[in-house]
């Protein structure tokens, strides 16, 4: 069920409705909809929402544009009447000598001309309306993508909060405070270590460390029997939040953090040790 919920929250269903996915992704969505009623229900709800939004934001030609269309038709009609005005029809005259019958002149039928003019004008009006509708749909698509990204961000934050609660409630975790060395005496990092689960978690939200530049990263080390063991690298940024799980380890005598070239080092740079704490 959690995997199904995560699949729905990826935003692929919204992109399917908008037609902005690959053929393989389209087949995948349709297969999931057939297999899982929850996916089918979510897909129907998204399509209904899009239809309601399109109806609410439908754009019709303005009154000014309608007036211009009707005015153009009336002017064309008036010009044609003036040009085609003719004297009253004379009755047919027969000339018995030549056996010829002269018929009155046939008035030209302008129906197709009027129909073409009206159709052309309405085509222009429809094109303008379609441009407006396309603009609204594009704006709606951008908003939908933004909403999907926000939902994904919220889901990620919720997952991180769940991990924090697990750490706080799990008695197998021991809290260790790594304090600053003579190089950075004000620095502090708090980590949680569970030997039973072989997990090490850093408290990124409350750490107090100088911001590292683009060429360097902080590297966490576990001291096991006097030997350093690499537990991974991390950055100290102003927007750092929540927790970060590092590499696994079953036992450690102490933990320390050094400043290393980006990507980490094989061995710690001892003169760049920032914090240290015993288990």
N, C-alpha and C positions, 0 to 999 in steps of 0.2 A: 504493500500500500504506500509506503514512504517513497519507493522508487517511482510509482505511478504519479504521486503528487509532485515529485521533483521533475518528472517528464513534462507535466502540464505547465509547471512554473517556468520552464525554459523559454516559453514564448513562441515555440514552433507552431502551435495551433493558430495563433494570431497571424503569423506569416503565411500559413497555409491558406487562410481565408483571404488574405491580400494577394495571394498568388506569387509570393516572393520567395519561393523555395525551389530547390532542384527537383528533377523528376524522381530521383531516389528517395529524397525526403518526403515527397508527396505520397509515394507508395507506402512509405513507413507510417505516415500519419493515418492513412486510410486503413492500413492493417491494424494499427493500434485501436482505431475507432470501432472496427468490427469485433475486435477481441475484448475490449474493455468498455462497458457501458458508461463509466465515468468520463472517459475521453470523448465518447460520442456526445454525451450531454454537454460537456464543456465546449465542444466544437459548435453544437447547435446554439448555445448561448452566445458565443462570439459572433456567429453569423446574424443572429437576431439583433444584437447590439449594433452591428454595422448597418443593417437595413434601417433600423430606427434612426440612427444618426444621419444616414443619407436623406431620409424623408424630412427630418427636421431642418436640414441645411440645404434643401433643394432650392435652386436659384431660377426664377422665372424672368423673362425679359421685362425691363422696367416700363412704366406707363409712358415715359418719354419716347422709348424706342418703338413701342406699339403705335404711338401717334405719328411718328415719322413714317412708319410702314404704310399706314392707312392714307396719310397725306400724299405719299408718292403714288399710290394707286389711283386716288381721285384726280391728281394732276394728269396722269397718263390717260385716264378715261376722258377728261375734258379736252385734251389736245386731239385725241382721235375723233371725237364728235365734231369738232370744228373743221378738221381736215376732210372728213368723209361726208359732210353735209351736202346734200344734192337736191335739186328741184323735185317736186312731186312726180311720182311715176306717171308716165303717160301711158294711156291704154295702147295695146298692141295694134299696130296698123298693118293691114294686109294690102298688098299690091297685086291685084288680080292679074295684071298683065304679065308680071314676072313670076307669079306664084310664089312670092317670098314673103315670109312673116317676120317682122322686126319686133323683137321682144325688148322690154325695158332693161336697162343696165342692172346687173346684179350687185348688190351692196356687199363689200368685203366683210368677211366674218373675222373679228378681232379677238375671239374667245381665247385662242391659243396664245396670243400675245399677252393678254392679261394674265392667263394662268402661269405663263413662264415668268413674268415679272413678279407675280405674287410668290411663286415657289422660290425664286432666286433670293428675294428679300427675306422670306422666312428662313431660308437656308443660312443666311448671314446671321439672323437673330439666334437661330439654334446653335450655330458655331460659337457665338459669344457666350451663350448659356453653358455650352459644354466646356468651354475654357474655364468659366467660373466654377463649375462642378469639379473639374479636374484639379483646380487649385485647392478646393476644399478637401477633396479626397487625399491629395498629397499632404496637406496639413494634418489631416486626421491620421494618416499613416505615420507621419513623424511623431505625433503625439502618442500613438499606440506603441511605437518603438521605445519612446522615452519611458512610458508607463511600464513596459515589459522590463526594461533595464532597472527601473526603480524596484520593481517586484523582485528581480533577481538579487539586487543589492540587499533588500530587506531580508530575503530568504537566507542569504549568506551570513548576515548579522545575527539572525536567529540561531543558525547552526553554531556560530561562534559562542553565543551566549549559552547555548545548551552545553557546549564543551566546558565552559567556565563553571557552570553549575555542577557538572559531573566531577570536576577536579575538587571543588569545594566540599562536595558531599562524600567523596571517596576517601575513607580514612587511610588508605594505603599510600596516599600522597603525603610527603613531608615538605613543609615550606622552608626554603633556605634563602637567606638574605645575603647577596654578594655585595660587599662594601668596597668603596673606592680605595685605591692604593695611593702612594705619595704622588703619583703622576696626575691623578684626578680624584682628590679626596672627597669631593661632593657627589661622586657618582654612586648610584645604587641600582641594583637589579634584583628582583625577586623571582625565584623559580620554584616550581613544584616537581618533586622527584618521587616516582613510584618504582622501587626496585622489583616489586612483584610483577608489575606490568611492563617493566623496562621502558618507562616513558619519562621524558623530561619536557616540561612546559614552561615557557617564559611569559612573565606578565609584561606585555608590551605597553599597556595603557599607562602604567605607573612608573615605568623605568625613568631614571634620571641619568642620561648620558649625553655627552656632546654629540652634535650631529656630525656624522661622517660625510666626507666628500664623495664624489662619483668614482674616484680611483681606489677607495678603501671600503672595507666592511668590517664589522665586528665578528669575531669568531669565538664560539663557546667551546671550552675544553673541559673534559672530566679528567681528574687526576686519579689514576688507578695504580696502586702500588708504586707511586712516585713517577709514573709515566703518563704523559698527556695523551688523551684520546679525543679526536675531532668529533664534535657534536653538531657541526653546521654553522652557517653564517647568517647574519641578519643586519638590517639597517636601522638606525635610530633616526626616525623622521618626526616632524612636528605633528603629522596626522596619523601616526602609528596608534592603533587601538586594539583592544582585546588581547588574545593570547596567541602564542606561536609554538607549535610542537616541534621539537628538535629531534635529532637522531636518537635511536634507542640505545639504552645501555642498562645492564643488570646491576652493576655495583659501581660505586665511586667513593673516594675518600674526601674529595673536595671538587669545587667547580671554579673556573676562572674565565675571564673574557679578555681577549687581546685585540688590538687594532691591526688588521692585516690587509695586504693588497686584495682588491676585489676578487671574489671567488674563493678566498681562503688560502692557507698555507699548509704544508705537510707537517711542520713543527711550529710551535708558538714563538712569536717574537717577544722575548721576556721583557725587554726594555719598553715594550708597548702594552704591558699588562694594565688594564683599566680597573677591574674589580676582581675580588676573590672571596670565596666563602667555603667553610668546611661543612661536610654532611654530618 
